[in-house]
Amino acid sequence: MSIEHAVLLDQAKVLARNSEYAEARKILLAILESDPHNEVAWIWLVDVLPSTERRVEALERCLELNPDSRAAKISLRRILEGHPPITREDEPWRPEPEPIRPPPLPPPPPKPPLSERIQARLEIWFEAIRLWKGWRWVWVLLSTWLIVFAGALGVVGMFFKTDYDARVQATATRVAEKTGTVAAVRAEAAAYLTDTAPTLTPTPTVTITPTPTLTPTITPSPTTTLPPDAIAADNVAEIEEMFTLDVDSALSLAFSPDNETLAIGDWNGNISVWDVDGERERYRIAAHDAAVYGLAISPDGEMLASGSWDKTIKFWNLDDGEAIMTLEGHSNLIFDVTFSPDGATLASGDADGVLKLWDVRSGAELHSLPHDAAVYSLAFSPTDNVIASGTGVNADEGAESAVIKLWDVEVGDEVLTLEGHRAEVYGLDFSPDGATLLSGSADGVVRMWDVYAGEQLRGLRGHDGTVIGVAFAPHGRLFASASQAGAIILWHTESGEKVYTLSGEGDVYWRVAFSPNGYLLAATAQDGPVRVWGLK
């Protein structure tokens, strides 16, 4: 590589790390035009391309020119398996470790023939008889001493029993005498009162009823009341695709609480806001300089929050898209943002493993909670002052699985850690009653957790690829999971059985969400439109 190309490559790396992908692409393409065999330039070009198709084409071209490129082979394999593109030199892909299997047990020794076993038992009996005969005088002496001791105990017992009976009789006589004297005195007093004392009106007895002790009860938080014909898990008759929204490389989405608005964030940093029927796009704003991975609408429906790979969080007026405030404090890519149920707190998680809690009114940082790996997903409990965070696997620390942590929002203390996923936890959602937590992971398993018991309820296997999006329906009896393998599955919450499977040919699904009234289901696809289904 020439000195000029080395300088240009360093400039492209700096631009890529600062999320200036367009400028980095121009420099890398200029290098490859004059030096098409430059393997390093190909690998960095893959990192700044906007779509999976273009990354795969670039890696295949690199392998044509550099057949022995190990980095290109690993990157191509990772993208084809549905993993996020991590091809930089400082973030190598690590394959999942092979499970440790115990060595096989040795075969049991063969049993001896029946004749040998019978002969061994007879020898044991003969030996026991011989020993008994040798010690027979010892057994006779012990038996004699036992008989003598038992007889002595009997004599002593008879003596004490006689003395005990005499003392009982004397006590009974004294009690009888005293009882007779007391009865005579009581009879004499009663006769005197009857003859001389005036007639007295008995005082009424006042019965005091004790005040019952009140037992405190915990009243569950009210849940959303749905119309009587709202969709339920046991009456899904038909699911029909209603419409699609032409949004390129959509990543995140959120419904407004009034069921009238759908907000979408895409790979290019744009946010588009649509009528929920899909007939009109209200507005589209160039919100960020990089992908909008996290999107949330406040519980009052007035504010939209977005978290981006440009390391910033921005608040927008949902009605007209006017900017309200920008929060800066993360040092790496932001993967998810979410509002607390009261709308007073916003949570955000980044690739450095930091979960931050912000005051929505002032923009002040309330807590910064560190993790051992990147924070990919967040979910607030609807009933308790708790937030859940899903992480990746920290291979540098020797971790074998990803974890889910639950935090006390008010004081910032860790409450619980849930372990079970073997790869990144990309999706989290609480049930409407706050008792169950749903998680989706790159290991392809959807897991349900009992939050109060701190244990797994069940692991559901039905997806062929990474599960990124999970969401409970508003009534809680149904939930959905979206996979990068191109399938969305609806599950029955109580039984864990599949209710319906939706497939999009060639789609790589990211996020999935139910409308607050439970009638619509929306999903984003990386290289396709946003699809919206109606549940009947």
Beta strands, then each sheet from edge to edge (+ up, - down):
strand 1: 239-245
strand 2: 250-255
strand 3: 261-266
strand 4: 270-275
strand 5: 281-286
strand 6: 292-297
strand 7: 303-308
strand 8: 312-317
strand 9: 323-328
strand 10: 334-339
strand 11: 345-350
strand 12: 354-359
strand 13: 365-370
strand 14: 375-380
strand 15: 386-391
strand 16: 403-408
strand 17: 414-419
strand 18: 425-430
strand 19: 436-441
strand 20: 445-450
strand 21: 455-461
strand 22: 467-472
strand 23: 478-483
strand 24: 487-492
strand 25: 498-503
strand 26: 509-514
strand 27: 520-525
strand 28: 530-535
sheet 1: 1+ 28- 27+ 26-
sheet 2: 2+ 3- 4+ 5-
sheet 3: 6+ 7- 8+ 9-
sheet 4: 10+ 11- 12+ 13-
sheet 5: 14+ 15- 16+ 17-
sheet 6: 18+ 19- 20+ 21-
sheet 7: 22+ 23- 24+ 25-
end
